[in-house]
Amino acid sequence: EKGEYRHFMEKEIHEQPDSVQHTLSEYLDLVTGAAKPQAVDFAALDRIQIVACGTAFYAGQIARYAFEKLAGLPCDVEIASEFRYRSPAVSPRTLAVAVSQSGETADTLASLTWCKAQGLKTAAVVNVHSSSMAREAEVLWPTHAGPEIGVASTKAFTAQVAALLALAVAAGVARGRIDAATESELVKALFESPRLIADALRMGDSIRAVVQDLAKADDVLFLGRGAMFPLAMEGALKLKEISYIHAEGYAAGELKHGPIALIDEETPTIALAPLDDMFEKTASNLQEVAARGGPVIMITPERAPDLHGAGIRRIHAPDCHPLIAPLVYAVPVQLLAYYTAVQKGTDVDQPRNLAKSVTVE
Ligand code: F6R
């Protein structure tokens, strides 16, 4: 039941401190500050191949940054509907990982089955633990988001990201890339995310203050760098799905290679700008947007330097360890889509033309 909330989506957004906490506890030990040993021998792998659709695909893309950086493990991420039909070349020491809320998405399941038939090791990050993918994969990596009713995925997404980030730490330890001190620092950072997600949920008022402008837009651009790039694409997907506003997520560094042509007074840019080592680069991209008259909404910590660009509005997000920024910044991204849809009066939980689970192609 929805309880005090207007929509399941709103309720599910607010459940994220708990769903992320439960999911992290599956993979990490809060008391010892260690990643739990896994059934997969990460040291014996030379590649990870993630296959997924939609929001789960973006969770996979976020994970790629962590698997490569923390574990030195090459990681490919592909949309399952492409992967399954293009006869991909896979090396034998590849772990295939299907990521799915339902565990029933036809293309993802078919990709997993194909990988298994190739003799690859297989794992599934799924939220429905009795699903077809959970049964098909050799290793089940559960998320603990609980049932997700809203068609637009929210808490299942952050649970997928949490599980995959925790697994990337485990892989880094297993491959000798992370020492004990770093392991406990990263585990601690991950366990701080439920509290910071709860802080981010308090951004509702400042987000509501910008959605009137957003709801009038025909096109919205989401920008980010690093793991904020796939989150920008997820933000664009959420906005499209429930508010029916056309939106695109781009890597901020790609702006000059095309999308800057879209910038005008009517096209808002939402920037995901945590204070990481890419902040200055993202900031200079935003100044370019502002200089061309494009309204910018910058989601950034309060202590981030001012950009002195006319037309740059800031929404303050909790400051956090860069590893968990995709979990914390997922919240304002979801709330932006949610409040914009509410402002437009669309059917938030049952958007037009969409099904919760795509079990046919
Ligand atoms: C977006 C959304 C879809 C799903 C996609 C995969 O809000 O819900 O893009 O993420 O259909 O579904 P699962 O994760 O069940 O495989």
Residues whose N, C-alpha, C, O or C-beta is under 5 A from the ligand:
A	BS01	F6R	C53 G54 T55 A56 V99 S100 Q101 S102 G103 T105 V151 A152 S153 K356 V358
